[in-house]
Amino acid sequence: MAMSEKSHPEELSRRLYDTSFCIVAARFNGDIVDRLIAGARAALERSGVSPSAIEVLRVAGAYELPFAAQAAARTGRFDGIVALGAVIRGGTPHFEYISAQCMAGLARVSLDCNIPLGNGVLTVDTAEQAVERAGGGEGNKGEEAALAAAELVSLVRRLIP
């Protein structure tokens, strides 16, 4: 079921009107990542985030996403971060190394920097699977990652007014 068909917490739009988000996105597999960005932006805007409060930072690839997310978090300008990329399996072990380091790095950034982070980095076997998860039949994982980050920001605001 696509995220747009899932329930959207009503309290998000009331709590997120004055928040800012950073989308860190890979340039590698750019056509797919552009679709993820569009989904993430739309989800944040539907949640009450002003379009001018959403900044997109592009980096080379998925391996660079944790560093960019950490740099964004350390500015103190953002309430949440959404990381987007697409790692597609090839014929070498490169896929495993990049995927594992990207995922571990993003988790570490969120915890070490104490910032909500939605992870929309696709790790798939084929380009077709990536397209399906970037607005195709499997929904848009950029949208889902943005909603996850938005919900965490809302939770933090509820816990720490």
N, C-alpha and C positions, 0 to 999 in steps of 0.2 A: 504494500500500500504506500503510495506517495505521501510525503510529509504534508502536502497541502490538504490531503484527505484526513489526516490525523487531527485530533483536537489541538487547538492552539490556546494555551493558557490565557484567559481573558485579562488577568492582572498584568501581563507583560506590557501592554500598551500604556497602562497607567504609570508603571514604574520606569519606563525606558525613554520617556519623552526628552529627558535632558542628559542622556548618556552619549558616549562616543565609543566607536569601535574601530579597530584596525583589522583590515583583511590583509594577511600576508599570503602572497600567491606566487607560485612558480611560473616562470616563462616557458619551461620545457613542457611539451605537450600543450602548447598554448591554446589551441582551439577548444580542447576539453576544459582546461582551467578557466577560460573565459566564460564558459557556460556555468561553471561552478560559482564564479564571482557574481554573475547575474542572478543566480538563485539565492546566494547569500545576501546580496544587496536588497533584493525584493523582500526576503523574509525579515530583515532588520527594519526596513521601512514599514512593513505591515505591523511590526511590533512597536511602532511609535518612535523609532530612531530617525532623526532628521537626516535627509540625504547628505547634507553638508557636514554631518558628524560621523561620516563613514570615510575613512582614509584607506586607500589601497596602496600597498607597497609590493613591488614585484622584485623577485630574486631569481637567480638562474634556475634552480631546480629544488627538488624536495629536500636534498641534503642541507641546503642553506636556510630552510624555513625556521628551524629552531633558533638559530642565531638572530634572524630578523624578528622573530616573535619576542625574543628576549630583549633586543634593543628597543622595540616598540613598548614593551611592558615597563622598561626602566625609565622611559620618558615621563611616566606618570600621567600622560595625557589621555589614556584610554581606560574605559571601564571593562572592556572585553576584547578578546582577539579571536579571529577566525583564521585558521590555517588551511590553505587549499593547494592541492597539487595532484598529480597523477603519475604514479610509478607503474609502468607496464612491464611485465616479465619478458625477458629476452632469453637468449641462449647461454648466458653466463650467470655466475652467482651474484653479479652486481645487484640484481633486484633485491635479494635477501639482505645484503649489507645496507643498501640505501633505505629500504623500508624500515628495517629494525632501528637504525640510527635516527631516522626522522621521527618515528613514533616515540621512542624513548626520550629523545630531545624535547619534543613538544610537551610530553607529560612532565618532564623536569622543569621546563620553563613555567608551566602553569603553577606547579607547587612551589618552586623556589621564589618566584616573583609574586606569588599570591594573587594571581589574576585568572578570571574565568577564560578558558580557551576551548573553542569548538574545533574539533579535528575533522576536517573534510578532505584529507589526503586519501585519494583512491590508491589501493594496491590491488591490481587486477592482472589477470593472465593475458588478456587481449585488449586491443584498442576498442573492439566492439563492446566489451564489458564496460569499459570506461565511458563510452558514449551512452550506454544504457543507464549509468549512474550519474550522468551529468545532464539530466533532463529528459532521458528516454523512459523506457518502460519501468525502470527501477527507481524512478523519482530523481531528485536532484540532491546529492549528498552535500553540496554547498549550502543549500537551503537548510538541510537538517543540522549541519554543523553550526550555522548561524543561530538557529533556534535553540540549540543546546547551550551555546554561549550566552544568549539573551536570557534564557531561563536561569542560568547560574548567576548572572548579574542581578536579576530580580530577586533571587534567593538571598544573595549577599545583602542587598538593600533591605530586605525584610528582617534579616538576622541582626544587621548592624545599621540601624537607621541613621 
